[in-house]
Every structure is written in structure tokens, then in C-alpha cells.
Amino acid sequence: MNDKKDTWTVTVQMTVFAGDMDKQNVIGNAEKQLPDLLDGTDFMSVNVIDATRDDEPKDRIAIEWCIEDVKGMEGYEDLTDDEAREVLRLVEQEQNAEIGVNWEVLAQWADRVKSDRDV
């Protein structure tokens, strides 16, 4: 019998109404409440990265790209979901911080995935 469990990284964005709590209390309360949201799972760790009030400037941002972005580009509508995921994997793995991620970069890697498929 195989008792191996898959490990997942879950990214959560919570909006909380915290009244006049300070940042550390908001983070602490969120960390305490997260396990209840995923009842029935075994936690290795819960770590809230940051908390920012809606009216404050953010310390970090994240721009997300999804398979619908890849498959929605003209000329790439025929990519399968798995092929689009491979494009995203390659973009993440091979990213150049001086160029960033943009439509041209996505197309470059989508071309590679399509050419690998056609071989």
C-alpha cells in the first residue's frame, strides 16, 4: 500500500475586517484561522507572508499568467491545457528578470512547445 501524500503549496488571499488591530495581530490571527479553512488536511506549516491595509501602498506585487492567457494568443488556440501549462512552467523556469514576462516571451515558449509536439 502506498501511503505517500502529495504536497501542495496553496496561495491564499484573505480580506479581513480587523478594526483597529495592528499588522502583527492581523497576521497572527490569519495564521491561526487558516487551518480551520482547510479542515481535514495535514499541515506542515502555515505562514502568512504579509498583510497590507487596502489604503496603504503594497510592499510586493505579483502578476499572474494563466493557461487561458497562453491559449488565448493568436496562433496558439490549438494548444492543449497540458501544453499551456508546459509553456508557463518554461517561462517560470527560464525567466530573465531583465526582460520579464510579456506576450512575446509567452509566444517564444509556446512556439517551442508546439515545435516539440510536431517532432
Secondary structure, DSSP 8 states (H G I E B T S, - for coil): ------------------TT--HHHHHHHHHHHHHHHTTTS--S---------TTS--S-------HHHHHTSTT-TT--HHHHHHHHHHHHHT--TTT-S-HHHHHHHHHHHHHHHT-
